[in-house]
Amino acid sequence: MADLSTIKRRIVMQFQRHVANPLTARLSGQTLLETTGRVSGQPRVTPIGGRRTGTEFWLVSEFGEKSNYIRNIRANNAVRLRLHGRWHKGTATPLPDDDTTARLAQLPRMNSTAVRAVGTDLLTVRIDLTD
C-alpha cells in the first residue's frame, strides 16, 4: 500500500498535469520552464514560480526528484525560461543541499505557500540564464 505522501503527490501531479498546468500555461504573465523530454526528446513546458536575481532564476520543486521536469533536467540541463513574455536560454542545476525553507522565504509568497502546502520532497533549482 502506498504511503500518504505518495498518494498526495499522485493526486496533486494529476491535477497539475490535466487541469492547472494547461490553464496557467496560457496566461501571458506566467513563468514557463521548457525542458527536453528525457524519453521523447520533445519540448516539455511546465508553469513554475520563482524569482530572477540578476542572471539567475531560482525555484523550488515541490516533488523534487519525482517531478518530471527535474527528471528531464537530470537528463539534459539545457532549458528555456519564459519570463514576462520573453524566452531566455539557460542551464538548470538542482541543488539538493540548499535550504529549501530559507529559499522559499526569498521567493514570491503565493507560490511559496502553495509549494509548502502540497510539497512532499522539496528541491531547489538554480537556472543560470545565458541571454
C-alpha positions in Angstrom: 0.0 0.0 0.0 1.3 3.5 -0.9 2.1 5.9 2.0 0.3 9.2 2.5 3.0 11.3 0.8 2.9 9.1 -2.3 -0.9 9.4 -2.6 -0.7 13.1 -2.0 1.9 13.5 -4.7 0.0 11.4 -7.2 -3.2 13.4 -6.7 -1.5 16.8 -7.0 0.6 15.8 -10.0 -2.5 14.5 -11.8 -4.4 17.7 -11.0 -1.5 19.9 -12.2 -0.9 17.9 -15.4 -4.5 17.8 -16.5 -6.1 20.9 -15.0 -3.8 23.6 -13.6 -0.9 23.5 -16.0 -2.9 23.7 -19.2 -4.8 26.7 -17.8 -1.9 28.6 -16.3 0.4 28.0 -19.3 -2.0 30.1 -21.4 -1.6 33.2 -19.1 0.8 35.7 -20.7 2.4 36.6 -17.4 3.0 33.0 -16.2 6.7 31.9 -16.0 7.2 28.8 -18.1 10.1 26.3 -18.0 10.8 24.4 -21.1 12.8 21.2 -20.8 13.6 18.4 -23.3 11.7 15.2 -22.7 14.1 12.5 -21.5 12.4 9.8 -23.5 10.7 11.6 -26.3 13.3 14.4 -27.0 10.3 16.8 -27.4 10.0 20.1 -25.7 8.0 19.9 -22.4 6.6 23.1 -20.9 5.8 23.5 -17.2 4.3 26.6 -15.5 6.6 27.4 -12.5 7.0 30.0 -9.8 10.2 31.5 -8.6 12.3 34.7 -8.8 15.0 36.1 -11.1 18.1 37.5 -9.3 20.5 39.1 -11.8 21.4 36.3 -14.3 19.9 33.5 -12.1 16.4 32.3 -11.7 15.6 30.4 -8.5 12.7 27.9 -7.9 11.8 25.1 -5.5 10.3 22.0 -7.0 7.5 20.6 -4.7 8.2 16.9 -5.6 12.0 17.1 -6.1 13.5 14.1 -8.0 10.0 12.7 -8.7 9.0 15.8 -10.7 9.1 15.1 -14.5 10.8 18.4 -15.2 13.5 17.5 -12.7 14.0 14.1 -14.3 14.2 15.9 -17.7 16.8 18.3 -16.3 18.9 15.4 -14.9 18.9 14.0 -18.5 19.6 17.4 -20.2 20.1 20.5 -18.2 19.8 22.9 -21.2 16.4 24.7 -20.6 14.5 27.7 -21.8 12.6 30.0 -19.4 9.8 32.4 -20.4 9.9 35.5 -18.1 7.5 38.4 -18.7 6.6 37.1 -22.2 10.3 36.7 -23.4 12.2 33.4 -23.7 15.7 33.0 -22.3 18.1 30.1 -22.6 19.7 28.7 -19.5 21.3 25.9 -17.7 19.4 24.3 -14.8 21.2 22.9 -11.7 19.3 21.0 -9.0 20.8 21.9 -5.6 19.9 19.1 -3.1 22.0 20.7 -0.3 20.2 24.1 -0.5 18.0 25.0 2.5 14.6 24.9 0.8 12.8 26.6 3.7 15.2 29.6 3.6 14.9 29.6 -0.2 11.1 29.7 -0.2 11.3 32.7 2.1 13.1 34.6 -0.6 10.7 33.6 -3.4 7.2 35.0 -4.2 4.9 34.4 -1.2 1.9 33.0 -3.1 3.9 30.3 -4.9 6.0 29.5 -1.9 2.8 28.9 0.2 1.5 26.5 -2.4 4.8 24.7 -2.7 4.9 24.3 1.1 1.3 23.1 1.2 1.4 20.4 -1.4 5.2 19.6 -1.5 6.4 16.2 -0.3 10.1 16.3 -1.4 11.3 19.9 -1.9 14.3 20.6 -4.1 15.9 23.9 -5.0 16.8 24.6 -8.7 19.0 27.4 -10.0 18.8 28.3 -13.6 21.8 30.3 -15.0 20.5 32.4 -17.8 22.7 32.8 -20.8 20.9 35.5 -22.7 
